[in-house]
Amino acid sequence: MDIQKQIGLRIKGLRMKKGLSQERLALIAGLDRTYITTVENGKRNISIVNIEKISNALNLSLKEFFNNDWKK
């Protein structure tokens, strides 16, 4: 599985664990819902800046986002 897909699945899993819709996550992170959708589907590259925005919106540090289990 490529890295874009892995990161997308990580974001989707964390979002769902927090009980947030794509729209709500996008609103909190200051991003567009369609952007969240394409990232979660592994169809778009995501910058580290936007990973940080999403992590903050999920109340996670980047360290927590990229913990050792994230690729499992």
N, C-alpha and C positions, 0 to 999 in steps of 0.2 A: 504494500500500500504506500502511495507517495505521501510526502510530508503535508501537502495541502489538504488531502483527505483526512489525514490523522489529526491535524489541527482543527479542521472543521468538525470532526466527530467529538473532539475534546470540548470544544465550545458548546456544541449541542448538548452533550452529556451534562456539563456543568450548568448550563441554562435550565435544562429540565429538572435537574436535582434541586435547583433553587425555586422551581415552580414558576418560572418566567416564560412568557410568550416571546417570540422573536420581536414583535412590535415593542413590547415593554423593555426588553434588553436594549434594543436600538435606541429607544427614547432616553433611557438612563445613560447610555454610553455616548450619546450625541452622534449616532450613525443612522443611516437609512435602513429600514427593514429589509429592503431587497438586497442590500449589501450583506447583511447578516445571513440571509437565505443562501446567497451564492457562496459565501465563505463556508457555511456549515455543510454545503453540498460538495465542497472541495473543488469548486469551479473558479475560484478567484484567489489570487495571492493576497495575503494580508500582511501589512507592515507591522513592525514591532510596536509602533505608536498605537495602532488600532488594537493590537493584542493587549496593550496596557490599558486602553480605554475600556475594553471588554472585561478585563480582569478587575479593574476598579469597580465597574458596574456590578460585578458579581461578588464584590467585597473580598477579592483574593489578591495576594501579592503575586508578582511574576514568578517568584520561587514556588508558590503553591500551584500556580498554573502549570508550570513545567516540572512538577514533582516527578519522582522516579517511576511512578506507575502510569504516567499519561499515555504511553504508547501501547499499553496492554489492551 
